[in-house]
């Protein structure tokens, strides 16, 4: 799926301790990134099996 055909929308809710929900921010269209920034990526797996395959 290309970035032009991919679509995502976000809506922000707030729920209080009584379970009452209110919308904080209405639905907003979000344009996906072509490539995530390096700071947004997960670190490499540290298990021994994965570490052996990276060598």
C-alpha positions in Angstrom: 0.0 0.0 0.0 1.5 3.3 -1.0 1.5 6.5 1.1 -1.1 8.0 -1.2 -3.6 5.1 -0.8 -3.0 4.6 2.9 -5.3 6.5 5.2 -5.4 7.0 8.9 -7.6 9.1 11.1 -7.2 10.0 14.8 -9.8 11.1 17.3 -8.8 11.9 20.9 -11.1 10.9 23.8 -11.1 11.6 27.5 -12.7 9.2 29.9 -13.3 10.1 33.5 -13.4 7.7 36.5 -17.2 7.4 36.1 -16.8 6.1 32.6 -18.2 9.3 31.0 -16.5 9.8 27.6 -16.0 13.1 25.8 -14.3 13.9 22.6 -11.2 16.2 23.1 -10.3 16.5 19.5 -12.5 15.7 16.5 -11.4 13.3 13.8 -8.3 14.4 12.0 -6.7 13.1 8.8 -3.1 12.0 9.2 -0.6 11.6 6.3 1.6 8.6 6.8 5.4 9.0 6.6 7.4 7.4 3.8 10.1 6.3 6.3 9.9 6.7 10.1 12.5 8.9 11.7 15.3 6.9 13.3 14.2 8.1 16.8 10.8 6.4 16.2 12.2 3.0 15.5 12.3 0.1 17.9 15.8 -0.9 19.1 17.1 -4.2 17.7 16.2 -7.3 19.7 18.8 -8.2 22.3 18.1 -12.0 22.6 20.9 -14.4 21.8 19.2 -15.9 18.8 18.6 -12.5 17.1 22.1 -11.3 18.0 23.6 -14.4 16.3 21.8 -13.7 13.0 23.0 -10.1 12.9 26.7 -11.2 12.9 
